[in-house]
Amino acid sequence: MWEAGEGNYLEVFAGGSAEPKPEGSILHFALRTTDCDGALKQAVAAGAVLTMEPKSLEIASRPGPTPVRIAFCKGLDGEVIEFFQNELT
């Protein structure tokens, strides 16, 4: 995870597939929020499927660990949606 400034981060995952992807497909995206729990509740109320309850943890990043609260759900097209709250702000 790299800090991109102004409270934004870029998280890079390894292990993707070399197979061609359908045009327009999204596997995973994260939305920064100031209320992870509230954002997840709104998404589920709109039809998203809960896949991970909100939890607090530290993510290894540069220049140092980043305390966050995260939650995941699956959107209406099957995409993985992450709600990401920096617990320092």
The 8 nearest C-alpha neighbors of each residue, nearest first, counted from 0:
[[1, 10, 60, 9, 11, 8, 59, 61],
 [2, 0, 9, 61, 8, 60, 3, 10],
 [1, 3, 8, 4, 7, 9, 61, 0],
 [2, 4, 8, 7, 1, 9, 5, 6],
 [5, 3, 6, 7, 2, 8, 1, 9],
 [4, 6, 7, 3, 2, 8, 88, 85],
 [5, 7, 4, 8, 3, 2, 85, 88],
 [8, 6, 3, 4, 5, 2, 9, 31],
 [9, 7, 2, 3, 1, 10, 0, 6],
 [8, 10, 1, 0, 2, 3, 11, 7],
 [9, 11, 0, 8, 1, 12, 2, 60],
 [12, 10, 0, 9, 13, 1, 8, 14],
 [13, 11, 10, 14, 15, 0, 9, 27],
 [14, 12, 15, 11, 16, 10, 17, 0],
 [13, 15, 16, 12, 17, 11, 18, 26],
 [16, 14, 13, 17, 12, 18, 26, 11],
 [15, 17, 18, 14, 19, 20, 13, 26],
 [16, 18, 19, 15, 20, 14, 13, 21],
 [17, 19, 16, 20, 15, 21, 14, 22],
 [20, 18, 17, 21, 16, 22, 24, 15],
 [21, 19, 22, 18, 24, 23, 17, 16],
 [22, 20, 24, 23, 19, 25, 18, 26],
 [23, 21, 24, 20, 19, 25, 26, 18],
 [22, 24, 21, 25, 20, 26, 76, 78],
 [23, 25, 22, 21, 26, 20, 78, 76],
 [26, 24, 27, 78, 23, 28, 79, 77],
 [25, 27, 78, 79, 24, 28, 77, 80],
 [28, 26, 79, 25, 78, 80, 29, 81],
 [27, 29, 80, 81, 79, 30, 26, 25],
 [30, 28, 81, 82, 80, 83, 31, 27],
 [29, 31, 82, 83, 81, 32, 28, 80],
 [32, 30, 83, 84, 82, 29, 33, 7],
 [33, 31, 84, 34, 35, 83, 30, 82],
 [32, 34, 84, 35, 31, 85, 88, 83],
 [35, 33, 37, 32, 36, 38, 84, 83],
 [34, 36, 38, 37, 82, 84, 32, 39],
 [35, 37, 39, 38, 34, 53, 40, 70],
 [36, 38, 40, 34, 39, 35, 41, 42],
 [39, 37, 41, 35, 40, 36, 34, 42],
 [38, 40, 42, 36, 41, 37, 43, 35],
 [41, 39, 37, 43, 38, 42, 44, 36],
 [40, 42, 44, 38, 39, 43, 45, 37],
 [43, 41, 45, 39, 44, 47, 40, 38],
 [44, 42, 47, 46, 40, 45, 41, 48],
 [43, 45, 41, 42, 46, 40, 47, 39],
 [46, 44, 42, 43, 47, 41, 40, 75],
 [47, 45, 43, 44, 48, 42, 75, 74],
 [46, 48, 43, 74, 42, 73, 75, 45],
 [49, 47, 73, 72, 43, 50, 46, 74],
 [48, 50, 72, 51, 71, 73, 47, 43],
 [49, 51, 72, 71, 48, 73, 52, 70],
 [52, 50, 71, 70, 49, 53, 72, 54],
 [51, 53, 70, 54, 50, 71, 49, 69],
 [54, 52, 70, 69, 36, 51, 68, 35],
 [53, 55, 68, 69, 52, 70, 56, 67],
 [56, 54, 68, 67, 69, 53, 57, 66],
 [55, 57, 67, 66, 68, 58, 54, 69],
 [56, 58, 66, 65, 64, 67, 59, 55],
 [59, 57, 65, 64, 60, 66, 56, 67],
 [60, 58, 64, 65, 57, 0, 63, 61],
 [61, 59, 0, 64, 63, 1, 62, 58],
 [62, 60, 63, 1, 0, 2, 64, 59],
 [61, 63, 60, 64, 2, 1, 59, 65],
 [64, 62, 61, 60, 65, 59, 58, 1],
 [65, 63, 59, 60, 58, 57, 66, 61],
 [64, 66, 58, 57, 67, 60, 63, 59],
 [67, 65, 57, 86, 56, 85, 58, 64],
 [68, 66, 85, 86, 84, 56, 55, 57],
 [67, 69, 55, 84, 54, 83, 56, 86],
 [70, 68, 83, 53, 82, 54, 84, 67],
 [69, 71, 53, 82, 52, 51, 81, 54],
 [72, 70, 81, 51, 50, 80, 82, 49],
 [71, 73, 49, 50, 48, 80, 79, 47],
 [72, 74, 79, 48, 77, 47, 78, 80],
 [75, 73, 47, 78, 77, 76, 79, 72],
 [74, 76, 77, 47, 73, 46, 78, 48],
 [77, 75, 74, 78, 73, 25, 24, 79],
 [78, 76, 74, 73, 75, 79, 26, 25],
 [77, 79, 74, 26, 73, 76, 27, 25],
 [80, 78, 27, 73, 72, 26, 74, 77],
 [81, 79, 72, 28, 71, 29, 27, 73],
 [82, 80, 29, 71, 70, 30, 83, 28],
 [81, 83, 30, 70, 69, 35, 29, 31],
 [82, 84, 31, 69, 30, 32, 68, 81],
 [85, 83, 68, 32, 67, 33, 35, 31],
 [86, 84, 67, 87, 88, 66, 68, 83],
 [85, 87, 67, 88, 66, 84, 68, 65],
 [88, 86, 85, 66, 67, 65, 84, 6],
 [87, 86, 85, 33, 6, 84, 67, 66]]
